[in-house]
Amino acid sequence: MLGKLTRNTDHRILVLAIVLSLPIKLGYIFSRNLFTSGPDADTYIPASIDFSTQGFFSSSITGMPYWPAGYPWLNSLFAKLSEGMWEETTQFLQTIIFSFACLVYFNMILPYFGRSIALLSSLFLILQPAWVVASGEAMYETYLFSSLIIGCYLIIKGKRKIAIDSIYIGLLLLGFSMVIHPRTFPIVCVFLTLLQLKLRYRPKELLIGLLFFAFLPIMFALRNWVAENSFTLSTALVGTASSYNVVFRSCSSIECIPATIFSNFSGLFSQGITNLTDFFSPHWGPDSKGTWFHSLSGLFLFPEGGVTEVIVFVGRFVSALSVIFLILGIWKAVQRGSLFDHFFVISTAIFLGTAFVIFGDNRHRLIASFALLPLQLLGSRVSWDVFKRIYLKTLSFAK
């Protein structure tokens, strides 16, 4: 009874945070030309219009098949329904859906990480300025995060409640997250594999589940095959690696990447450390890269009077502390060994490995935050426990 009352109180806190912050978020989003300023907006906006006017199997969709088709296709539905207001409709829905996903996220991790970590992680996501910007731009992150989180939760909830329909809906959403961006493929595979190892679904259930999971990815891959003669969700993999990691600049095929890793491991390692530094940095690259934050960075707000140095120091200190907490959190999670401990640890390894090998950008922490935040808070708890033990021993020795 007490647990249910506490959970209801936490839900009220989260809903209150959403309700109070929503007017500020929407006011910020609608007060400027935010939608067209995203890093991928030049492709996603015309592609959305192309899907709405030319159809799903058109061979004239902007950016296909290099760019994943899921996000612009979804936007094209709003473009058909709301016509001249489709950009504002998309911004509004992205904000609302992400807020709902944060509530689902709390319910998903609560049994595994406890009330304080689940509540703080969810509040941080709701109030994080970077997610406000992402929700207002033509960027796939909000839909990717939401489909991944809601899909995982429905599958977990479905098994507990024996609600098979929710499992199938969850699998469809996980498949749709791959359609939005194939980078979720290893994350989803890890989750489903861990789930199977723990719950042992029967072969018939596995087959039906696989069909639901694969339905949308196959449909969109067939779309690219018919329209672009390429059975794929995106052809960006090799291009991304060769464009952003100087070690792979000479590569033009998948086969080239492992060969280059073995032939120039020292160069890859050096570049990888730089990439990880960029991944955890609060401010990355030249000013042109920083425009994604839309002047939310302290470096932009306080550029003079010696404040910049203070902001840089504080930013680096917080980033270093977050890395320490993450390492401690991973260590503790491996010791505990629950389903989501393993899921978040392996997901973190995948995100960091991708940053190390291909491209380190603090924007990529947005999606990774679903796994990073609980682990970092778990690590901070470990640090606090160690501090208390040392402090008590010091007091005891002093007496």
C-alpha positions as CSV (number, residue, x, y, z in Angstrom):
1,M,0.0,0.0,0.0
2,L,2.8,2.4,0.9
3,G,4.7,1.5,-2.2
4,K,1.6,2.3,-4.4
5,L,1.1,5.6,-2.6
6,T,4.8,6.5,-3.1
7,R,4.6,5.6,-6.8
8,N,1.4,7.7,-7.2
9,T,3.2,10.6,-5.6
10,D,6.2,10.2,-8.0
11,H,3.8,10.2,-10.9
12,R,2.2,13.4,-9.7
13,I,5.7,15.0,-9.4
14,L,6.6,14.0,-13.0
15,V,3.2,15.1,-14.4
16,L,3.6,18.4,-12.5
17,A,7.0,18.9,-14.0
18,I,5.7,18.2,-17.5
19,V,2.7,20.5,-17.1
20,L,4.7,23.4,-15.7
21,S,7.5,23.1,-18.2
22,L,5.3,22.5,-21.2
23,P,4.3,26.2,-21.8
24,I,8.0,27.2,-21.5
25,K,9.1,24.5,-23.9
26,L,6.4,25.3,-26.5
27,G,7.0,29.0,-26.1
28,Y,10.6,28.6,-26.8
29,I,10.0,26.2,-29.7
30,F,7.3,28.4,-31.4
31,S,9.1,31.7,-30.8
32,R,11.8,31.1,-33.3
33,N,12.5,29.3,-36.6
34,L,13.6,26.1,-34.8
35,F,12.2,23.4,-37.0
36,T,14.4,24.2,-40.0
37,S,17.6,24.6,-38.0
38,G,18.3,21.0,-37.1
39,P,21.5,19.5,-38.5
40,D,19.5,17.1,-40.8
41,A,16.6,19.5,-41.6
42,D,17.8,20.2,-45.1
43,T,17.1,16.5,-45.9
44,Y,14.3,15.6,-43.6
45,I,11.9,18.5,-44.4
46,P,11.9,18.1,-48.2
47,A,11.8,14.3,-47.8
48,S,8.7,14.6,-45.6
49,I,7.0,16.8,-48.2
50,D,8.1,14.3,-50.9
51,F,6.5,11.4,-49.1
52,S,3.3,13.3,-48.6
53,T,3.0,14.3,-52.3
54,Q,4.7,11.5,-54.2
55,G,3.9,8.4,-52.3
56,F,5.7,5.7,-50.3
57,F,7.4,4.0,-53.3
58,S,8.4,7.1,-55.2
59,S,12.0,7.1,-56.5
60,S,12.2,10.9,-56.1
61,I,12.3,11.1,-52.3
62,T,15.0,13.5,-51.2
63,G,18.0,11.8,-49.5
64,M,16.9,8.2,-50.0
65,P,18.3,5.6,-49.4
66,Y,21.2,7.2,-47.7
67,W,19.0,8.7,-45.0
68,P,16.6,6.4,-43.0
69,A,13.0,6.9,-44.3
70,G,11.1,6.4,-41.0
71,Y,11.2,9.9,-39.6
72,P,10.3,11.8,-42.8
73,W,7.6,9.2,-43.7
74,L,6.0,9.7,-40.3
75,N,6.1,13.5,-40.7
76,S,4.5,13.1,-44.1
77,L,1.4,11.8,-42.4
78,F,1.1,15.1,-40.5
79,A,1.9,17.0,-43.7
80,K,-1.2,15.4,-45.3
81,L,-3.4,16.0,-42.3
82,S,-2.5,19.5,-41.3
83,E,-1.0,20.8,-44.6
84,G,0.2,24.4,-43.9
85,M,0.6,23.7,-40.1
86,W,2.5,20.4,-40.4
87,E,5.8,21.7,-39.0
88,E,4.1,23.1,-35.9
89,T,2.1,19.9,-35.6
90,T,5.2,17.9,-35.7
91,Q,6.9,20.1,-33.1
92,F,4.0,19.8,-30.8
93,L,3.6,16.0,-31.1
94,Q,7.4,15.5,-30.7
95,T,7.2,17.4,-27.4
96,I,4.1,15.6,-26.1
97,I,5.2,12.1,-27.2
98,F,8.6,12.6,-25.6
99,S,7.0,13.8,-22.3
100,F,4.8,10.7,-22.3
101,A,7.8,8.5,-23.0
102,C,9.5,10.0,-19.9
103,L,6.6,8.8,-17.8
104,V,6.8,5.4,-19.3
105,Y,10.6,5.4,-18.7
106,F,10.0,6.0,-15.0
107,N,7.7,3.0,-14.8
108,M,10.1,0.8,-16.8
109,I,13.2,1.3,-14.7
110,L,11.5,1.7,-11.3
111,P,11.5,-2.1,-10.4
112,Y,15.2,-2.4,-11.3
113,F,16.8,0.8,-10.0
114,G,14.5,2.0,-7.3
115,R,12.4,5.1,-6.7
116,S,15.1,7.8,-6.3
117,I,17.1,6.8,-9.4
118,A,14.0,6.3,-11.5
119,L,12.5,9.7,-10.4
120,L,15.7,11.7,-10.9
121,S,16.5,10.1,-14.3
122,S,13.0,10.9,-15.5
123,L,13.0,14.5,-14.2
124,F,16.4,15.1,-15.8
125,L,15.1,14.0,-19.2
126,I,11.9,16.1,-18.8
127,L,13.8,19.3,-17.9
128,Q,17.0,18.8,-19.9
129,P,17.3,21.9,-22.3
130,A,18.9,19.9,-25.1
131,W,15.7,17.7,-25.3
132,V,13.6,20.9,-25.6
133,V,15.6,21.9,-28.7
134,A,15.6,18.4,-30.1
135,S,11.8,18.2,-29.7
136,G,11.4,21.4,-31.7
137,E,13.7,20.6,-34.6
138,A,13.4,18.3,-37.6
139,M,15.4,15.6,-35.8
140,Y,14.6,12.0,-35.3
141,E,15.9,11.7,-31.7
142,T,12.5,12.2,-29.9
143,Y,10.7,9.6,-31.9
144,L,13.7,7.2,-31.7
145,F,13.9,7.6,-27.9
146,S,10.1,7.3,-27.5
147,S,9.6,4.2,-29.7
148,L,12.5,2.5,-28.0
149,I,11.4,3.2,-24.5
150,I,7.7,2.6,-25.0
151,G,8.4,-0.6,-27.0
152,C,10.6,-2.1,-24.3
153,Y,8.1,-1.2,-21.6
154,L,5.1,-2.8,-23.4
155,I,7.1,-6.0,-23.9
156,I,8.0,-6.2,-20.2
157,K,4.5,-5.2,-19.1
158,G,2.9,-7.6,-21.4
159,K,4.8,-10.6,-20.0
160,R,4.0,-9.6,-16.5
161,K,0.3,-9.1,-17.2
162,I,0.0,-11.9,-19.8
163,A,-1.2,-9.2,-22.2
164,I,0.1,-10.7,-25.5
165,D,-1.3,-7.8,-27.6
166,S,1.0,-5.3,-25.8
167,I,4.0,-7.5,-26.5
168,Y,3.2,-7.4,-30.2
169,I,2.7,-3.6,-30.2
170,G,6.0,-3.3,-28.3
171,L,7.8,-5.4,-31.0
172,L,6.3,-3.2,-33.7
173,L,7.6,-0.1,-32.0
174,L,11.1,-1.6,-31.6
175,G,11.0,-2.4,-35.3
176,F,9.9,1.1,-36.0
177,S,12.8,2.5,-34.0
178,M,15.1,0.7,-36.5
179,V,13.2,2.3,-39.4
180,I,13.7,5.7,-37.8
181,H,17.4,5.0,-37.5
182,P,19.2,1.5,-37.8
183,R,21.6,2.5,-35.1
184,T,19.1,1.0,-32.6
185,F,19.5,-2.5,-34.2
186,P,22.3,-3.7,-31.8
187,I,20.4,-2.1,-28.8
188,V,17.2,-3.9,-29.7
189,C,18.9,-7.2,-30.3
190,V,20.6,-7.0,-26.9
191,F,17.3,-6.3,-25.2
192,L,15.4,-9.1,-26.9
193,T,18.3,-11.6,-26.3
194,L,18.4,-10.8,-22.6
195,L,14.7,-11.1,-22.4
196,Q,14.7,-14.5,-24.1
197,L,17.5,-15.8,-21.8
198,K,15.5,-14.7,-18.8
199,L,11.9,-15.6,-19.8
200,R,12.4,-18.4,-22.2
201,Y,9.7,-17.8,-24.8
202,R,8.4,-20.9,-26.7
203,P,9.4,-21.3,-30.4
204,K,5.9,-20.4,-31.6
205,E,6.0,-17.2,-29.5
206,L,9.4,-16.4,-30.8
207,L,8.4,-16.9,-34.5
208,I,5.3,-14.7,-34.1
209,G,7.3,-12.1,-32.2
210,L,10.0,-12.0,-34.9
211,L,7.4,-11.4,-37.6
212,F,6.0,-8.4,-35.7
213,F,9.4,-7.1,-35.0
214,A,10.7,-7.5,-38.6
215,F,7.5,-6.3,-40.3
216,L,8.3,-2.5,-40.6
217,P,12.0,-2.9,-41.2
218,I,11.3,-5.3,-44.1
219,M,8.6,-3.0,-45.5
220,F,10.9,0.0,-45.5
221,A,13.8,-2.0,-46.9
222,L,11.5,-3.3,-49.7
223,R,10.5,0.4,-50.3
224,N,14.2,1.3,-50.9
225,W,14.6,-1.8,-53.1
226,V,11.7,-0.9,-55.3
227,A,12.4,2.8,-55.5
228,E,16.2,2.9,-55.1
229,N,17.3,-0.6,-56.1
230,S,18.9,-1.0,-52.6
231,F,17.5,-3.4,-50.0
232,T,18.5,-1.5,-47.0
233,L,17.2,0.9,-44.3
234,S,20.1,3.3,-44.9
235,T,23.4,3.3,-46.8
236,A,25.0,5.8,-44.4
237,L,27.1,3.3,-42.5
238,V,30.3,3.4,-44.6
239,G,29.8,7.0,-45.4
240,T,29.5,8.0,-41.8
241,A,32.6,6.1,-40.7
242,S,34.8,7.4,-43.6
243,S,33.5,11.0,-43.2
244,Y,34.0,11.5,-39.5
245,N,36.9,9.3,-38.5
246,V,40.1,10.3,-40.3
247,V,41.5,6.8,-40.0
248,F,38.8,5.5,-42.3
249,R,38.9,8.3,-44.9
250,S,40.2,6.0,-47.6
251,C,37.5,3.4,-47.1
252,S,34.7,3.0,-49.6
253,S,33.3,-0.4,-48.5
254,I,32.4,-2.3,-45.3
255,E,35.3,-4.8,-45.9
256,C,37.8,-1.9,-45.7
257,I,36.9,-1.0,-42.1
258,P,38.2,-4.1,-40.2
259,A,41.3,-4.2,-42.4
260,T,42.1,-0.6,-41.6
261,I,41.5,-1.2,-37.8
262,F,44.2,-3.9,-37.8
263,S,46.7,-2.0,-40.0
264,N,46.4,1.3,-38.1
265,F,45.3,0.5,-34.6
266,S,47.4,3.2,-32.9
267,G,45.8,5.9,-35.1
268,L,42.4,4.5,-34.4
269,F,43.0,4.4,-30.7
270,S,44.2,8.0,-30.6
271,Q,41.2,9.2,-32.7
272,G,38.9,7.1,-30.5
273,I,40.1,8.9,-27.3
274,T,39.4,12.2,-29.0
275,N,35.9,10.9,-30.0
276,L,35.1,9.9,-26.5
277,T,36.2,13.2,-25.2
278,D,33.9,14.9,-27.7
279,F,31.1,12.5,-26.7
280,F,31.2,13.6,-23.0
281,S,32.1,17.2,-23.7
282,P,29.5,19.9,-22.7
283,H,30.6,22.0,-25.7
284,W,32.1,20.4,-28.8
285,G,33.8,21.7,-31.9
286,P,33.6,25.2,-33.6
287,D,30.8,27.7,-33.1
288,S,29.1,26.3,-36.3
289,K,28.6,23.0,-34.5
290,G,27.4,24.7,-31.3
291,T,24.4,26.3,-33.1
292,W,22.5,23.1,-32.5
293,F,22.1,24.2,-28.8
294,H,20.5,27.5,-30.0
295,S,22.4,29.7,-27.6
296,L,21.5,27.5,-24.6
297,S,25.2,27.0,-23.9
298,G,26.8,29.1,-21.2
299,L,29.7,29.7,-23.6
300,F,27.4,31.7,-25.7
301,L,25.4,33.5,-23.0
302,F,28.5,34.7,-21.1
303,P,31.3,35.2,-23.6
304,E,33.1,38.0,-21.8
305,G,34.3,39.2,-18.4
306,G,36.2,36.1,-17.5
307,V,33.1,34.1,-17.1
308,T,34.0,31.8,-20.0
309,E,36.9,30.3,-18.2
310,V,34.7,29.5,-15.2
311,I,32.1,27.9,-17.4
312,V,34.7,25.8,-19.2
313,F,36.2,24.7,-15.9
314,V,32.8,23.8,-14.4
315,G,31.7,22.0,-17.6
316,R,34.9,19.9,-17.7
317,F,34.6,19.2,-14.0
318,V,31.0,18.0,-14.3
319,S,31.9,16.0,-17.4
320,A,34.8,14.3,-15.6
321,L,32.6,13.6,-12.6
322,S,29.9,12.1,-14.8
323,V,32.4,9.7,-16.4
324,I,33.6,8.6,-12.9
325,F,30.0,8.0,-11.8
326,L,29.4,6.1,-15.0
327,I,32.4,3.8,-14.4
328,L,31.3,3.2,-10.8
329,G,27.7,2.6,-11.9
330,I,28.7,0.1,-14.5
331,W,30.8,-1.8,-11.9
332,K,27.8,-1.8,-9.5
333,A,25.3,-2.8,-12.1
334,V,27.5,-5.8,-13.2
335,Q,27.5,-6.9,-9.6
336,R,23.7,-6.7,-9.3
337,G,23.0,-8.4,-12.6
338,S,19.3,-7.7,-13.2
339,L,17.8,-7.7,-16.7
340,F,18.1,-3.9,-17.0
341,D,21.5,-3.7,-15.3
342,H,22.8,-5.9,-18.1
343,F,20.8,-4.1,-20.8
344,F,22.0,-0.6,-19.8
345,V,25.6,-1.7,-19.3
346,I,25.8,-3.4,-22.8
347,S,23.9,-0.5,-24.4
348,T,26.4,1.9,-22.9
349,A,29.2,-0.2,-24.3
350,I,27.6,-0.1,-27.7
351,F,27.2,3.7,-27.6
352,L,30.7,4.3,-26.4
353,G,32.1,1.8,-28.9
354,T,30.3,3.6,-31.7
355,A,31.6,7.0,-30.6
356,F,35.1,5.5,-30.2
357,V,35.2,4.0,-33.7
358,I,33.1,6.4,-35.8
359,F,32.1,9.7,-34.4
360,G,32.1,11.4,-31.0
361,D,29.4,14.1,-30.6
362,N,27.6,15.2,-27.5
363,R,24.4,15.2,-29.5
364,H,24.6,11.4,-29.5
365,R,24.3,11.4,-25.7
366,L,20.6,12.3,-26.1
367,I,19.7,8.8,-27.1
368,A,22.3,7.2,-24.9
369,S,20.9,9.0,-21.9
370,F,18.3,6.3,-21.3
371,A,21.1,4.0,-20.3
372,L,23.7,6.5,-19.0
373,L,21.5,8.3,-16.5
374,P,20.5,5.4,-14.2
375,L,24.1,4.1,-14.3
376,Q,25.6,7.5,-13.4
377,L,23.1,8.0,-10.6
378,L,23.9,4.5,-9.3
379,G,27.6,5.4,-9.4
380,S,26.9,8.6,-7.5
381,R,25.2,6.5,-4.8
382,V,28.3,4.2,-4.7
383,S,30.5,7.3,-4.3
384,W,28.3,8.7,-1.5
385,D,28.4,5.4,0.4
386,V,32.2,5.3,0.1
387,F,32.4,8.9,1.3
388,K,30.1,8.2,4.3
389,R,32.2,5.1,5.3
390,I,35.5,7.1,5.1
391,Y,33.9,10.0,7.0
392,L,32.6,7.8,9.8
393,K,36.0,6.1,10.1
394,T,37.6,9.5,10.3
395,L,35.3,10.5,13.1
396,S,35.8,7.3,14.9
397,F,39.6,7.7,14.6
398,A,39.4,11.3,15.9
399,K,37.6,10.2,19.0
